[in-house]
Amino acid sequence: MPTSTKTKTSTKKKTTRKKVTPGKNLVIVESPAKAKTIEKYLGRNYKVVASVGHIRDLKKSTMSVDIENDYEPQYINIRGKAPLINSLKKEAKAAKAVYLASDPDREGEAISWHLAHILNLPLEEKNRVVFNEITKDAVKNAFKEPRQIDVDLVDAQQARRVLDRLVGYSISPILWKKVKKGLSAGRVQSIALKLIVDRENEINAFIPEEYWSIDGEFKKGTKKFKASFWGIDGKKHPLKNNEDVGFRGS
């Protein structure tokens, strides 16, 4: 008696992975809003992605500045950006070349420096492109003359960041103990607050004083001109009341 065998068909679960584009030049900018426009200007041989600002920073839970070791900052990858960092690493590995096109300021330079660290790009490599406007000519011209990362500009940003951390994390706890929990101090905000307080004290201490002025229209020959009283016999003479101006009420 013939027997029939049934063939089992198994279905494998499909997993979708983010597509990595091989062979293209990878450009990393800060803002996702700029990425599409810049990619359109550069053409199909380029893929533009965004870092969405900084990808590394000082740890929030500690000072993260080694005061005993020349104030060396201790960076970590920003929490929540691991998927983005992994994606950038995959894109960079498959890319023909990697260009760092973060903003043309010290923060942008630092972002490029951190990206170079994450992606293992040599600092001596000319892969930094800067442009001051998002126009086709400006973007294309920037890619004609890529440069190395400006380490001096990076150091300027790091100095600012370290100072912010030292001042904020050293003084804020004192405010919590002496004034109120939750208050913060900062390298810039504390000085700005002092200027505001001083100005407010000046306003409150101001005593208004009465003053008068004399303005007149004169004619010499055919010419007319306006003049204001300044003083007598070459000396400035303030007019503090109506007696000083010789005013007599009716």
Backbone bond lengths (Angstrom), bond angles and torsions (degrees), N, CA, C in turn:
res aa  C-N    CA-C-N  psi(-1)  N-CA   C-N-CA  omega(-1)  CA-C   N-CA-C  phi
1 M - - - 1.463 - - 1.516 108.34 -
2 P 1.330 117.05 125.14 1.465 118.76 -176.74 1.523 111.89 -70.25
3 T 1.286 114.56 143.55 1.467 119.62 178.90 1.523 108.91 -112.89
4 S 1.291 114.99 143.71 1.486 119.67 178.75 1.523 109.03 -108.31
5 T 1.290 115.76 139.19 1.464 120.31 178.64 1.522 109.47 -111.13
6 K 1.285 114.35 136.30 1.475 119.53 178.56 1.527 109.49 -95.21
7 T 1.300 113.92 132.74 1.474 119.44 178.55 1.527 109.62 -91.01
8 K 1.314 115.96 124.10 1.458 120.19 178.95 1.531 110.13 -82.20
9 T 1.267 113.71 132.89 1.485 118.88 176.34 1.516 108.12 -106.49
10 S 1.306 114.48 124.78 1.472 118.81 179.56 1.519 110.14 -106.50
11 T 1.276 115.46 139.96 1.484 120.66 178.65 1.513 109.06 -108.34
12 K 1.294 113.90 127.66 1.467 119.26 178.67 1.521 109.74 -94.56
13 K 1.294 115.26 138.91 1.458 120.46 179.24 1.522 109.49 -71.48
14 K 1.312 114.31 126.45 1.465 119.00 -179.58 1.527 109.72 -83.56
15 T 1.304 114.37 134.99 1.459 119.26 176.72 1.515 108.47 -111.59
16 T 1.295 114.50 132.10 1.469 119.44 -179.91 1.518 109.62 -97.79
17 R 1.279 115.50 128.88 1.460 121.10 177.10 1.514 109.71 -117.22
18 K 1.317 114.29 150.72 1.456 118.83 179.03 1.521 109.85 -64.86
19 K 1.294 115.14 129.16 1.460 120.69 -175.24 1.521 111.40 -69.08
20 V 1.312 115.72 127.54 1.463 121.70 175.19 1.518 108.07 -102.00
21 T 1.320 115.04 126.27 1.458 119.42 -176.36 1.518 110.65 -89.95
22 P 1.333 118.39 110.69 1.465 120.52 -177.63 1.531 111.93 -80.94
23 G 1.324 115.32 150.72 1.454 120.18 170.72 1.507 116.49 79.92
24 K 1.328 117.91 -0.98 1.459 120.35 179.55 1.525 110.49 -98.31
25 N 1.327 115.55 161.11 1.457 120.71 172.93 1.527 108.31 -80.52
26 L 1.319 115.74 126.76 1.458 120.47 -178.80 1.527 109.53 -94.76
27 V 1.317 116.17 129.77 1.465 122.61 177.77 1.525 107.91 -119.48
28 I 1.331 116.16 127.74 1.464 120.37 -179.79 1.533 108.91 -112.23
29 V 1.323 116.16 119.21 1.460 122.77 176.86 1.530 108.07 -111.75
30 E 1.329 116.91 177.05 1.467 120.09 179.55 1.520 112.10 -84.81
31 S 1.323 116.09 -46.34 1.458 121.18 -169.64 1.526 112.97 -99.26
32 P 1.333 118.05 129.25 1.469 120.10 175.65 1.531 112.11 -61.72
33 A 1.340 116.64 -29.34 1.461 120.28 -179.39 1.526 111.66 -65.16
34 K 1.345 116.24 -32.04 1.463 120.24 -179.48 1.533 112.19 -81.59
35 A 1.322 116.25 -24.20 1.468 120.87 -170.75 1.525 112.52 -58.50
36 K 1.327 117.53 -48.29 1.465 120.85 -176.25 1.526 111.33 -64.46
37 T 1.340 115.90 -41.65 1.471 119.73 -179.35 1.521 111.04 -64.41
38 I 1.335 116.37 -45.31 1.464 120.88 -179.11 1.527 110.79 -65.51
39 E 1.325 117.26 -39.87 1.466 120.87 178.54 1.531 110.67 -62.56
40 K 1.315 116.74 -37.50 1.465 120.91 178.44 1.527 110.49 -65.36
41 Y 1.340 116.79 -39.13 1.465 120.62 178.99 1.522 111.85 -68.07
42 L 1.329 117.92 -37.81 1.464 121.63 -173.87 1.532 113.57 -80.39
43 G 1.320 117.15 -26.78 1.464 119.09 177.66 1.517 113.46 99.11
44 R 1.318 115.80 -178.47 1.464 121.77 -170.27 1.519 114.90 -73.48
45 N 1.332 117.75 -12.20 1.471 119.37 178.37 1.528 112.66 -83.56
46 Y 1.314 116.43 1.98 1.470 120.99 -178.83 1.525 110.57 -124.82
47 K 1.315 115.01 142.85 1.463 120.98 170.64 1.520 107.75 -120.25
48 V 1.329 116.43 127.32 1.463 121.30 -176.23 1.530 109.17 -112.14
49 V 1.321 115.71 125.64 1.464 121.99 177.94 1.529 108.56 -127.01
50 A 1.326 116.00 167.56 1.472 120.49 -176.24 1.525 111.59 -117.99
51 S 1.326 115.26 142.84 1.471 120.92 174.76 1.526 110.91 -85.66
52 V 1.333 116.13 -13.01 1.475 122.87 -176.81 1.528 109.93 55.63
53 G 1.335 115.23 57.93 1.465 120.69 -179.77 1.516 112.48 80.92
54 H 1.330 116.18 -149.98 1.464 122.01 -178.15 1.526 111.10 -71.35
55 I 1.327 115.40 148.60 1.469 120.25 175.79 1.534 111.25 -113.91
56 R 1.349 116.92 -15.20 1.471 121.12 175.47 1.523 108.67 -131.57
57 D 1.333 116.04 149.99 1.459 120.35 178.33 1.524 108.80 -158.94
58 L 1.322 116.48 175.77 1.454 121.27 175.61 1.529 109.35 -70.83
59 K 1.320 116.02 146.67 1.460 120.54 178.72 1.525 109.12 -66.09
60 K 1.327 117.34 137.25 1.469 121.79 -176.11 1.523 113.00 -76.90
61 S 1.320 116.97 -27.50 1.465 120.64 -172.51 1.526 113.45 -78.04
62 T 1.330 117.62 -17.71 1.468 121.02 -179.46 1.530 109.51 -134.86
63 M 1.326 116.05 173.28 1.459 120.96 177.67 1.523 111.31 -59.63
64 S 1.337 116.51 -39.09 1.470 123.67 177.60 1.531 113.33 59.61
65 V 1.308 116.15 25.93 1.466 122.16 174.25 1.528 106.91 -130.75
66 D 1.326 115.97 119.85 1.464 120.95 -178.91 1.524 108.97 -83.17
67 I 1.345 115.48 92.22 1.469 121.09 -176.07 1.523 111.25 -63.07
68 E 1.318 117.12 -33.96 1.465 121.38 -177.78 1.529 112.04 -76.19
69 N 1.311 117.46 -14.74 1.463 121.47 -177.04 1.523 110.51 -118.90
70 D 1.333 115.38 59.51 1.466 122.20 175.25 1.537 112.16 58.58
71 Y 1.334 115.32 35.26 1.472 122.23 177.22 1.535 112.01 54.89
72 E 1.320 115.15 42.63 1.462 120.55 -178.72 1.536 110.37 -70.23
73 P 1.345 117.72 122.26 1.464 119.42 177.16 1.522 111.55 -73.30
74 Q 1.312 116.24 143.70 1.461 122.24 -179.14 1.525 108.79 -112.55
75 Y 1.330 115.84 101.70 1.464 121.29 -173.26 1.524 111.91 -91.89
76 I 1.327 114.53 151.63 1.462 121.86 170.03 1.532 107.72 -135.52
77 N 1.323 115.56 159.33 1.466 119.07 174.07 1.525 109.08 -66.48
78 I 1.320 116.67 137.13 1.459 120.91 -178.21 1.524 110.06 -64.91
79 R 1.326 114.92 134.28 1.458 120.67 -178.61 1.533 110.77 -59.08
80 G 1.311 115.64 134.71 1.458 120.65 178.63 1.517 113.93 93.60
81 K 1.352 116.41 -8.03 1.456 119.05 -177.91 1.528 113.66 -103.16
82 A 1.329 116.49 8.44 1.471 120.06 179.80 1.533 112.67 -58.44
83 P 1.358 119.41 -45.71 1.469 118.98 178.37 1.528 112.60 -60.70
84 L 1.324 116.64 -39.76 1.471 120.56 178.67 1.522 110.74 -65.29
85 I 1.330 117.11 -43.61 1.466 121.53 -180.00 1.527 110.58 -62.78
86 N 1.333 117.06 -43.57 1.472 120.70 178.06 1.522 111.24 -62.43
87 S 1.321 115.83 -39.42 1.469 120.15 178.40 1.530 110.89 -64.82
88 L 1.342 116.42 -42.91 1.466 120.25 178.79 1.528 111.13 -63.10
89 K 1.333 117.09 -38.39 1.468 121.05 178.91 1.533 110.95 -63.82
90 K 1.323 116.55 -41.88 1.465 120.56 178.80 1.524 111.37 -65.53
91 E 1.314 115.43 -43.93 1.463 120.01 179.22 1.530 110.82 -63.20
92 A 1.325 116.35 -42.86 1.468 120.71 -178.58 1.525 111.35 -65.89
93 K 1.338 116.12 -37.79 1.467 120.27 179.93 1.524 111.79 -65.40
94 A 1.333 116.40 -35.32 1.466 120.48 -177.68 1.523 112.75 -87.88
95 A 1.329 117.08 -12.30 1.463 120.65 -172.61 1.527 112.13 -78.00
96 K 1.319 114.75 153.82 1.460 121.63 175.29 1.523 109.97 -70.39
97 A 1.331 116.81 -41.23 1.465 123.44 176.66 1.518 108.19 -153.57
98 V 1.340 116.55 156.34 1.462 121.48 -179.65 1.526 108.90 -119.26
99 Y 1.321 116.04 128.80 1.468 121.94 177.75 1.528 109.04 -118.77
100 L 1.326 115.56 136.08 1.460 121.86 -179.27 1.525 108.15 -103.99
101 A 1.330 115.82 111.56 1.474 120.69 -173.25 1.522 111.16 -121.86
102 S 1.321 116.69 43.41 1.466 119.94 174.93 1.522 109.63 -70.47
103 D 1.317 116.93 174.55 1.467 121.87 -171.82 1.531 112.49 -58.86
104 P 1.359 117.57 152.49 1.468 121.26 -175.59 1.530 112.93 -85.90
105 D 1.315 116.99 55.27 1.460 121.76 175.74 1.523 108.38 -140.75
106 R 1.328 117.36 -177.57 1.464 118.74 -175.40 1.532 111.91 -67.00
107 E 1.340 117.52 -32.51 1.460 119.49 176.78 1.529 110.03 -66.80
108 G 1.338 115.72 -43.18 1.458 119.77 178.04 1.514 112.28 -63.73
109 E 1.326 115.91 -38.20 1.471 119.97 179.09 1.526 110.34 -65.04
110 A 1.331 116.00 -39.33 1.463 120.12 178.41 1.530 111.23 -66.72
111 I 1.335 116.45 -38.68 1.464 119.92 177.88 1.532 109.96 -61.16
112 S 1.333 116.53 -43.42 1.467 120.16 177.24 1.526 111.16 -62.00
113 W 1.321 116.26 -40.02 1.472 121.47 179.34 1.534 110.45 -63.25
114 H 1.318 116.85 -43.11 1.467 120.75 178.12 1.530 110.94 -66.85
115 L 1.338 116.63 -38.71 1.462 119.96 176.92 1.527 111.07 -62.83
116 A 1.332 115.66 -42.15 1.464 119.81 178.27 1.524 110.56 -60.16
117 H 1.335 116.70 -38.38 1.464 120.90 178.50 1.525 110.60 -65.92
118 I 1.320 116.09 -47.56 1.476 121.16 -178.24 1.530 111.35 -62.86
119 L 1.346 115.89 -39.55 1.469 120.83 -174.23 1.532 112.68 -94.29
120 N 1.343 116.89 4.45 1.468 121.93 179.53 1.532 112.33 57.98
121 L 1.322 115.92 44.75 1.464 121.00 177.18 1.527 109.23 -94.49
122 P 1.325 118.91 131.75 1.468 121.24 179.80 1.535 111.37 -62.81
123 L 1.328 117.31 136.65 1.462 120.90 -179.27 1.527 112.25 -67.60
124 E 1.331 117.16 -24.62 1.463 119.87 -179.90 1.530 112.39 -79.28
125 E 1.320 115.84 -6.67 1.469 120.03 -179.51 1.530 110.53 -75.92
126 K 1.324 116.07 138.91 1.465 120.59 179.63 1.535 109.17 -87.41
127 N 1.319 114.62 85.01 1.461 119.97 -176.74 1.534 112.59 -128.69
128 R 1.321 115.93 10.69 1.471 121.06 -178.84 1.529 109.35 -99.23
129 V 1.330 116.12 122.29 1.468 120.87 177.80 1.529 108.72 -121.33
130 V 1.327 115.26 137.97 1.471 120.42 -178.90 1.527 109.81 -131.09
131 F 1.315 115.36 142.93 1.464 120.94 174.25 1.525 107.65 -147.18
132 N 1.331 116.06 146.42 1.458 121.74 -174.50 1.528 113.26 -98.34
133 E 1.313 116.31 -2.37 1.459 120.39 177.37 1.524 109.15 -150.34
134 I 1.323 115.69 149.48 1.472 119.94 -179.38 1.528 108.57 -94.27
135 T 1.329 114.90 75.08 1.468 121.31 173.54 1.529 107.74 -124.40
136 K 1.303 116.19 158.82 1.464 120.15 -176.20 1.521 111.31 -59.80
137 D 1.328 117.16 -45.13 1.473 120.72 -178.85 1.516 111.45 -64.72
138 A 1.334 116.56 -45.37 1.467 120.38 -177.82 1.525 111.15 -62.85
139 V 1.325 116.85 -43.37 1.464 121.13 -178.73 1.528 110.83 -66.54
140 K 1.333 117.08 -47.13 1.471 120.50 -178.26 1.530 111.53 -65.52
141 N 1.325 117.29 -39.64 1.469 120.84 178.76 1.525 111.35 -64.88
142 A 1.326 117.06 -35.03 1.469 120.72 179.43 1.521 111.36 -62.81
143 F 1.327 116.98 -35.67 1.467 120.46 -178.61 1.527 112.74 -77.98
144 K 1.330 116.24 -10.45 1.465 119.75 175.52 1.528 111.17 -77.79
145 E 1.338 116.78 -24.09 1.469 120.74 -177.24 1.534 111.29 -132.91
146 P 1.312 118.15 65.77 1.474 119.35 175.31 1.525 109.92 -67.81
147 R 1.304 116.39 153.03 1.467 120.83 -178.66 1.525 109.72 -131.66
148 Q 1.330 115.23 176.09 1.460 120.42 174.72 1.532 109.24 -76.88
149 I 1.297 116.35 160.95 1.462 120.91 174.34 1.528 108.90 -65.18
150 D 1.327 116.56 132.94 1.467 122.21 -179.34 1.535 108.60 -80.86
151 V 1.320 115.93 98.94 1.466 121.08 -175.39 1.529 110.98 -65.60
152 D 1.335 117.83 -32.85 1.471 120.62 177.78 1.526 110.99 -61.79
153 L 1.331 115.81 -40.97 1.458 120.40 178.22 1.530 110.71 -67.66
154 V 1.319 115.80 -37.17 1.468 120.52 176.05 1.520 110.38 -63.11
155 D 1.342 116.66 -44.37 1.464 120.64 179.45 1.530 111.31 -62.53
156 A 1.333 117.02 -35.39 1.468 120.66 177.19 1.524 110.49 -62.71
157 Q 1.333 116.20 -41.85 1.463 119.87 178.31 1.528 110.76 -67.21
158 Q 1.323 116.41 -41.16 1.464 119.81 -179.88 1.534 111.12 -64.64
159 A 1.328 116.29 -39.19 1.468 120.11 178.38 1.530 110.10 -61.77
160 R 1.339 116.65 -43.60 1.466 120.82 177.93 1.521 110.72 -61.70
161 R 1.330 116.29 -45.17 1.468 120.85 -177.52 1.527 111.13 -65.47
162 V 1.330 117.16 -41.87 1.459 121.14 179.73 1.532 110.56 -65.99
163 L 1.344 116.91 -42.68 1.465 120.20 178.17 1.528 111.35 -62.49
164 D 1.328 116.06 -42.34 1.467 119.92 176.54 1.525 110.91 -56.75
165 R 1.316 115.45 -44.76 1.465 120.19 -177.93 1.536 110.92 -68.14
166 L 1.321 117.77 -45.56 1.462 120.81 -178.57 1.525 111.68 -61.11
167 V 1.332 116.67 -46.94 1.466 120.52 -179.07 1.527 110.58 -67.53
168 G 1.331 116.09 -48.35 1.457 120.01 -176.93 1.519 113.43 -63.04
169 Y 1.330 116.45 -47.19 1.465 120.22 -175.35 1.532 112.70 -79.14
170 S 1.336 118.06 -15.55 1.464 120.66 178.66 1.527 111.97 -90.12
171 I 1.330 116.93 -38.58 1.469 120.82 -173.58 1.525 112.91 -94.23
172 S 1.323 117.71 -33.60 1.476 119.89 -177.96 1.535 112.96 -55.28
173 P 1.353 119.72 -44.24 1.473 119.26 178.36 1.531 113.13 -60.12
174 I 1.337 117.00 -30.73 1.473 120.44 177.56 1.530 109.67 -66.80
175 L 1.341 116.25 -41.05 1.463 120.22 177.40 1.526 110.94 -62.76
176 W 1.328 116.86 -38.06 1.470 120.19 179.99 1.529 110.93 -62.84
177 K 1.332 115.64 -37.99 1.464 119.76 -178.52 1.523 112.26 -77.74
178 K 1.342 116.93 -41.76 1.460 121.14 -171.32 1.525 114.36 -93.25
179 V 1.331 117.20 -28.44 1.474 119.48 -174.09 1.528 111.12 -116.77
180 K 1.331 116.23 -73.50 1.462 119.85 -175.88 1.514 110.20 -160.17
181 K 1.317 116.23 141.05 1.467 121.78 177.76 1.527 109.99 -65.03
182 G 1.338 115.87 137.32 1.457 120.37 176.68 1.516 114.59 97.55
183 L 1.336 117.79 -11.26 1.466 120.16 176.93 1.522 110.03 -72.51
184 S 1.313 116.50 155.23 1.465 119.94 -179.54 1.520 110.53 -132.90
185 A 1.320 114.79 151.11 1.465 122.20 175.21 1.518 108.29 -116.86
186 G 1.323 116.65 155.76 1.455 119.64 -179.12 1.510 111.95 -155.46
187 R 1.324 114.14 158.89 1.467 121.00 -179.25 1.528 111.64 -56.39
188 V 1.312 117.45 -38.49 1.462 121.87 -178.40 1.525 111.30 -100.66
189 Q 1.329 117.13 -46.48 1.458 119.85 -172.25 1.519 112.88 -64.43
190 S 1.327 117.90 -34.74 1.467 120.16 -179.44 1.526 111.17 -67.88
191 I 1.328 117.06 -40.44 1.464 120.91 178.24 1.524 110.35 -68.70
192 A 1.327 116.74 -41.53 1.466 120.85 178.11 1.532 110.29 -61.87
193 L 1.322 116.75 -40.35 1.465 121.01 178.08 1.528 110.92 -63.67
194 K 1.340 116.84 -40.03 1.475 120.87 177.88 1.528 110.68 -61.94
195 L 1.335 117.68 -42.16 1.466 121.40 178.52 1.534 110.89 -62.99
196 I 1.324 116.60 -40.69 1.464 120.74 179.45 1.529 110.98 -65.06
197 V 1.341 116.24 -44.41 1.466 120.75 179.82 1.528 110.60 -63.05
198 D 1.342 116.94 -45.18 1.466 120.37 179.12 1.523 111.42 -59.83
199 R 1.334 116.14 -42.37 1.473 120.11 -179.85 1.525 111.20 -66.40
200 E 1.333 116.47 -39.47 1.463 120.58 178.84 1.524 110.53 -65.04
201 N 1.333 116.81 -38.70 1.469 120.31 176.87 1.524 111.50 -64.78
202 E 1.314 116.90 -38.75 1.469 120.76 176.71 1.528 111.14 -62.47
203 I 1.336 115.66 -42.14 1.471 120.15 179.37 1.528 110.77 -63.73
204 N 1.342 116.01 -44.03 1.466 119.81 -179.39 1.523 112.41 -67.00
205 A 1.351 116.68 -31.07 1.466 120.50 -178.88 1.532 113.12 -85.61
206 F 1.302 116.70 -5.91 1.472 120.54 -176.49 1.531 111.37 -68.45
207 I 1.315 115.80 131.84 1.468 122.20 176.23 1.523 107.87 -110.53
208 P 1.314 118.16 114.33 1.473 119.84 -177.78 1.527 111.85 -66.45
209 E 1.306 116.79 140.78 1.461 123.05 178.84 1.522 110.04 -123.27
210 E 1.287 114.70 140.87 1.460 120.10 177.61 1.526 109.88 -72.29
211 Y 1.296 117.24 139.36 1.458 120.50 173.76 1.520 109.13 -147.34
212 W 1.319 114.72 153.28 1.463 122.27 -178.58 1.515 109.74 -124.87
213 S 1.308 115.04 160.25 1.468 120.13 173.89 1.524 108.58 -139.65
214 I 1.312 114.89 151.96 1.464 120.96 177.35 1.521 107.93 -120.60
215 D 1.291 116.51 119.11 1.459 122.82 177.82 1.521 109.16 -118.95
216 G 1.305 115.15 140.52 1.456 118.12 -178.68 1.513 113.10 -144.83
217 E 1.314 114.81 159.55 1.464 122.21 174.39 1.528 108.07 -111.33
218 F 1.313 115.05 130.82 1.456 120.39 -174.33 1.528 110.39 -125.87
219 K 1.320 112.69 161.08 1.460 118.63 179.51 1.521 109.28 -136.96
220 K 1.323 115.29 128.76 1.456 121.18 176.47 1.513 107.51 -128.47
221 G 1.311 114.54 109.73 1.454 118.55 -174.24 1.521 109.77 68.09
222 T 1.311 114.63 -120.76 1.471 119.53 179.15 1.526 111.97 -100.55
223 K 1.341 116.40 -3.53 1.465 120.23 -176.96 1.520 111.90 -95.95
224 K 1.330 115.31 138.18 1.455 122.25 175.58 1.528 109.48 -112.32
225 F 1.323 115.25 143.46 1.472 118.20 178.42 1.525 109.63 -151.58
226 K 1.338 115.19 160.48 1.457 122.09 178.19 1.523 109.56 -107.96
227 A 1.319 116.35 147.58 1.463 121.03 179.02 1.518 109.36 -149.70
228 S 1.353 114.62 156.69 1.466 121.16 178.37 1.514 109.31 -123.93
229 F 1.321 116.65 147.26 1.456 121.59 179.16 1.524 110.19 -65.89
230 W 1.325 116.50 133.39 1.474 121.77 179.86 1.525 111.47 -117.57
231 G 1.342 117.27 -45.91 1.454 120.24 -177.40 1.510 112.04 -175.53
232 I 1.344 114.28 -170.74 1.469 121.24 -177.98 1.522 108.72 -128.05
233 D 1.340 115.37 135.38 1.477 121.75 177.27 1.537 111.64 54.34
234 G 1.316 117.28 41.54 1.461 121.52 176.03 1.509 114.58 77.53
235 K 1.323 118.45 7.32 1.461 121.70 179.85 1.531 109.36 -118.69
236 K 1.343 114.98 136.56 1.461 119.70 179.42 1.527 109.66 -65.15
237 H 1.315 115.19 132.80 1.459 120.18 -176.62 1.529 108.97 -129.32
238 P 1.331 117.73 104.56 1.470 119.60 179.67 1.527 111.32 -70.18
239 L 1.292 115.46 146.34 1.460 121.54 178.65 1.525 108.07 -106.66
240 K 1.338 115.79 102.57 1.455 120.39 -171.62 1.524 113.58 -94.16
241 N 1.319 117.77 -20.01 1.459 119.66 -179.09 1.533 109.76 -155.31
242 N 1.348 115.39 179.47 1.461 117.89 -175.90 1.519 113.01 -69.41
243 E 1.358 116.00 -23.74 1.467 117.49 175.66 1.522 111.53 -65.53
244 D 1.352 116.64 -36.13 1.464 120.39 179.88 1.523 111.89 -64.17
245 V 1.304 117.17 -30.14 1.469 119.01 -178.40 1.523 111.48 -96.16
246 G 1.343 115.04 -0.59 1.457 118.30 179.18 1.507 113.05 73.98
247 F 1.351 116.01 24.23 1.465 119.58 -177.12 1.526 109.38 -78.33
248 R 1.294 115.47 135.89 1.456 120.95 176.58 1.528 108.20 -125.28
249 G 1.288 115.69 115.43 1.454 118.74 179.98 1.514 112.14 -71.78
250 S 1.328 118.23 155.16 1.460 121.69 -178.84 1.531 110.29 -80.69
